[in-house]
Structure formats: structure tokens, C-alpha cells
């Protein structure tokens, strides 16, 4: 008699375990979907921001835009400003990011 009760309890426990495993799998899939959606939204938003700075975005090719960004991001001023922005966002500094990089960038005036 006791063996059958133990077997019943074991079956119920296994059923709950299987259900929990299925739930875990579904939640992981949902998390992946949400992460992909957030990434897509971020990429679209940043594309919109980039295009807002281009005078005639339809006249430029992707290679043109990549070349322009390459030139801009090679600048010591841009690299320093980017590093300061990342530091401000990741370190919890109280400096508003809007204030980062607002100093003159005369250092770049001598770059080739």
C-alpha cells in the first residue's frame, strides 16, 4: 500500500517537474523574442537618428555613410567623447551625458 502511494506521489512530482520544464522553455523563448524585439527597435531608432543628421540620406549609399562614420569615429575628439559618455553611463557618475564632449575640440584641428 505504501509503495503505491509513493509511486503516485512520484508520478505527480514528475508531472509538475515536466510542466515546470515546459514553462521554463516557454519563458526562455519569450525572453529571446523580447531581446530581439528590443534590439530591432534600438537599431531602427539609431538609424532614424543617423538619417536625421544626413543632408540628403537618399543620395548616399551605405558605403558613403560607413565611410563618413569611419572618418568621424577616427577623430580623437569623438573617441574621447565616446569614452566619456560610456564612462558616465556605466559608472553611475552624476555628470549629465549632455555635458560630455561639449568642450572645444581644437585637438582635432591638427589631424590629417
C-alpha positions as protocol buffer text, in pm:
chain_id: "A"
residue {
  index: 1
  type: UNK
  ca { x: 0 y: 0 z: 0 }
}
residue {
  index: 2
  type: UNK
  ca { x: 273 y: 243 z: 89 }
}
residue {
  index: 3
  type: UNK
  ca { x: 456 y: 166 z: -235 }
}
residue {
  index: 4
  type: UNK
  ca { x: 157 y: 268 z: -446 }
}
residue {
  index: 5
  type: UNK
  ca { x: 126 y: 599 z: -258 }
}
residue {
  index: 6
  type: UNK
  ca { x: 494 y: 666 z: -311 }
}
residue {
  index: 7
  type: UNK
  ca { x: 462 y: 579 z: -681 }
}
residue {
  index: 8
  type: UNK
  ca { x: 160 y: 812 z: -712 }
}
residue {
  index: 9
  type: UNK
  ca { x: 347 y: 1093 z: -542 }
}
residue {
  index: 10
  type: UNK
  ca { x: 646 y: 1027 z: -767 }
}
residue {
  index: 11
  type: UNK
  ca { x: 425 y: 1050 z: -1079 }
}
residue {
  index: 12
  type: UNK
  ca { x: 268 y: 1376 z: -959 }
}
residue {
  index: 13
  type: UNK
  ca { x: 610 y: 1518 z: -882 }
}
residue {
  index: 14
  type: UNK
  ca { x: 742 y: 1415 z: -1224 }
}
residue {
  index: 15
  type: UNK
  ca { x: 437 y: 1574 z: -1388 }
}
residue {
  index: 16
  type: UNK
  ca { x: 499 y: 1901 z: -1203 }
}
residue {
  index: 17
  type: UNK
  ca { x: 866 y: 1883 z: -1296 }
}
residue {
  index: 18
  type: UNK
  ca { x: 780 y: 1831 z: -1664 }
}
residue {
  index: 19
  type: UNK
  ca { x: 533 y: 2119 z: -1652 }
}
residue {
  index: 20
  type: UNK
  ca { x: 795 y: 2344 z: -1492 }
}
residue {
  index: 21
  type: UNK
  ca { x: 1049 y: 2245 z: -1758 }
}
residue {
  index: 22
  type: UNK
  ca { x: 799 y: 2331 z: -2034 }
}
residue {
  index: 23
  type: UNK
  ca { x: 725 y: 2664 z: -1863 }
}
residue {
  index: 24
  type: UNK
  ca { x: 1096 y: 2737 z: -1838 }
}
residue {
  index: 25
  type: UNK
  ca { x: 1143 y: 2662 z: -2207 }
}
residue {
  index: 26
  type: UNK
  ca { x: 849 y: 2890 z: -2300 }
}
residue {
  index: 27
  type: UNK
  ca { x: 982 y: 3171 z: -2080 }
}
residue {
  index: 28
  type: UNK
  ca { x: 1329 y: 3144 z: -2236 }
}
residue {
  index: 29
  type: UNK
  ca { x: 1172 y: 3165 z: -2583 }
}
residue {
  index: 30
  type: UNK
  ca { x: 969 y: 3470 z: -2478 }
}
residue {
  index: 31
  type: UNK
  ca { x: 1281 y: 3634 z: -2330 }
}
residue {
  index: 32
  type: UNK
  ca { x: 1472 y: 3576 z: -2655 }
}
residue {
  index: 33
  type: UNK
  ca { x: 1183 y: 3721 z: -2854 }
}
residue {
  index: 34
  type: UNK
  ca { x: 1172 y: 4031 z: -2631 }
}
residue {
  index: 35
  type: UNK
  ca { x: 1551 y: 4077 z: -2657 }
}
residue {
  index: 36
  type: UNK
  ca { x: 1535 y: 4052 z: -3038 }
}
residue {
  index: 37
  type: UNK
  ca { x: 1246 y: 4300 z: -3047 }
}
residue {
  index: 38
  type: UNK
  ca { x: 1439 y: 4545 z: -2827 }
}
residue {
  index: 39
  type: UNK
  ca { x: 1746 y: 4511 z: -3049 }
}
residue {
  index: 40
  type: UNK
  ca { x: 1539 y: 4576 z: -3362 }
}
residue {
  index: 41
  type: UNK
  ca { x: 1379 y: 4882 z: -3203 }
}
residue {
  index: 42
  type: UNK
  ca { x: 1722 y: 5011 z: -3098 }
}
residue {
  index: 43
  type: UNK
  ca { x: 1866 y: 4964 z: -3448 }
}
residue {
  index: 44
  type: UNK
  ca { x: 1570 y: 5134 z: -3614 }
}
residue {
  index: 45
  type: UNK
  ca { x: 1581 y: 5425 z: -3367 }
}
residue {
  index: 46
  type: UNK
  ca { x: 1952 y: 5477 z: -3420 }
}
residue {
  index: 47
  type: UNK
  ca { x: 1908 y: 5457 z: -3796 }
}
residue {
  index: 48
  type: UNK
  ca { x: 1644 y: 5729 z: -3773 }
}
residue {
  index: 49
  type: UNK
  ca { x: 1877 y: 5942 z: -3561 }
}
residue {
  index: 50
  type: UNK
  ca { x: 2165 y: 5895 z: -3807 }
}
residue {
  index: 51
  type: UNK
  ca { x: 1949 y: 5984 z: -4107 }
}
residue {
  index: 52
  type: UNK
  ca { x: 1830 y: 6299 z: -3931 }
}
residue {
  index: 53
  type: UNK
  ca { x: 2192 y: 6427 z: -3948 }
}
residue {
  index: 54
  type: UNK
  ca { x: 2246 y: 6344 z: -4315 }
}
residue {
  index: 55
  type: UNK
  ca { x: 2157 y: 6630 z: -4550 }
}
residue {
  index: 56
  type: UNK
  ca { x: 2024 y: 6405 z: -4826 }
}
residue {
  index: 57
  type: UNK
  ca { x: 2018 y: 6048 z: -4695 }
}
residue {
  index: 58
  type: UNK
  ca { x: 1865 y: 5905 z: -5013 }
}
residue {
  index: 59
  type: UNK
  ca { x: 2154 y: 6043 z: -5220 }
}
residue {
  index: 60
  type: UNK
  ca { x: 2409 y: 5847 z: -5014 }
}
residue {
  index: 61
  type: UNK
  ca { x: 2492 y: 5479 z: -5036 }
}
residue {
  index: 62
  type: UNK
  ca { x: 2551 y: 5258 z: -4735 }
}
residue {
  index: 63
  type: UNK
  ca { x: 2922 y: 5269 z: -4824 }
}
residue {
  index: 64
  type: UNK
  ca { x: 2911 y: 5651 z: -4821 }
}
residue {
  index: 65
  type: UNK
  ca { x: 2755 y: 5652 z: -4474 }
}
residue {
  index: 66
  type: UNK
  ca { x: 3001 y: 5389 z: -4348 }
}
residue {
  index: 67
  type: UNK
  ca { x: 3293 y: 5596 z: -4481 }
}
residue {
  index: 68
  type: UNK
  ca { x: 3159 y: 5912 z: -4318 }
}
residue {
  index: 69
  type: UNK
  ca { x: 3113 y: 5735 z: -3984 }
}
residue {
  index: 70
  type: UNK
  ca { x: 3461 y: 5586 z: -4012 }
}
residue {
  index: 71
  type: UNK
  ca { x: 3606 y: 5935 z: -4060 }
}
residue {
  index: 72
  type: UNK
  ca { x: 3403 y: 6078 z: -3773 }
}
residue {
  index: 73
  type: UNK
  ca { x: 3490 y: 5799 z: -3531 }
}
residue {
  index: 74
  type: UNK
  ca { x: 3862 y: 5815 z: -3609 }
}
residue {
  index: 75
  type: UNK
  ca { x: 3878 y: 6160 z: -3453 }
}
residue {
  index: 76
  type: UNK
  ca { x: 4045 y: 6178 z: -3112 }
}
residue {
  index: 77
  type: UNK
  ca { x: 3771 y: 6416 z: -3000 }
}
residue {
  index: 78
  type: UNK
  ca { x: 3499 y: 6166 z: -3097 }
}
residue {
  index: 79
  type: UNK
  ca { x: 3683 y: 5877 z: -2933 }
}
residue {
  index: 80
  type: UNK
  ca { x: 3738 y: 6078 z: -2614 }
}
residue {
  index: 81
  type: UNK
  ca { x: 3375 y: 6193 z: -2607 }
}
residue {
  index: 82
  type: UNK
  ca { x: 3250 y: 5838 z: -2669 }
}
residue {
  index: 83
  type: UNK
  ca { x: 3468 y: 5706 z: -2386 }
}
residue {
  index: 84
  type: UNK
  ca { x: 3341 y: 5979 z: -2153 }
}
residue {
  index: 85
  type: UNK
  ca { x: 2979 y: 5902 z: -2243 }
}
residue {
  index: 86
  type: UNK
  ca { x: 3027 y: 5530 z: -2182 }
}
residue {
  index: 87
  type: UNK
  ca { x: 3202 y: 5602 z: -1852 }
}
residue {
  index: 88
  type: UNK
  ca { x: 2922 y: 5837 z: -1743 }
}
residue {
  index: 89
  type: UNK
  ca { x: 2653 y: 5580 z: -1829 }
}
residue {
  index: 90
  type: UNK
  ca { x: 2827 y: 5277 z: -1680 }
}
residue {
  index: 91
  type: UNK
  ca { x: 2985 y: 5423 z: -1367 }
}
residue {
  index: 92
  type: UNK
  ca { x: 2685 y: 5598 z: -1218 }
}
residue {
  index: 93
  type: UNK
  ca { x: 2854 y: 5939 z: -1234 }
}
residue {
  index: 94
  type: UNK
  ca { x: 2628 y: 6233 z: -1173 }
}
residue {
  index: 95
  type: UNK
  ca { x: 2763 y: 6418 z: -1481 }
}
residue {
  index: 96
  type: UNK
  ca { x: 2484 y: 6452 z: -1736 }
}
residue {
  index: 97
  type: UNK
  ca { x: 2585 y: 6290 z: -2065 }
}
residue {
  index: 98
  type: UNK
  ca { x: 2457 y: 6601 z: -2245 }
}
residue {
  index: 99
  type: UNK
  ca { x: 2752 y: 6790 z: -2092 }
}
residue {
  index: 100
  type: UNK
  ca { x: 3012 y: 6537 z: -2208 }
}
residue {
  index: 101
  type: UNK
  ca { x: 3208 y: 6639 z: -2515 }
}
residue {
  index: 102
  type: UNK
  ca { x: 3090 y: 7000 z: -2514 }
}
residue {
  index: 103
  type: UNK
  ca { x: 3441 y: 7138 z: -2478 }
}
residue {
  index: 104
  type: UNK
  ca { x: 3621 y: 7264 z: -2786 }
}
residue {
  index: 105
  type: UNK
  ca { x: 3787 y: 7001 z: -3000 }
}
residue {
  index: 106
  type: UNK
  ca { x: 4087 y: 7203 z: -3113 }
}
residue {
  index: 107
  type: UNK
  ca { x: 4297 y: 6891 z: -3066 }
}
residue {
  index: 108
  type: UNK
  ca { x: 4148 y: 6757 z: -3391 }
}
residue {
  index: 109
  type: UNK
  ca { x: 4233 y: 7071 z: -3587 }
}
residue {
  index: 110
  type: UNK
  ca { x: 4587 y: 6941 z: -3641 }
}
residue {
  index: 111
  type: UNK
  ca { x: 4483 y: 6592 z: -3750 }
}
residue {
  index: 112
  type: UNK
  ca { x: 4534 y: 6499 z: -4117 }
}
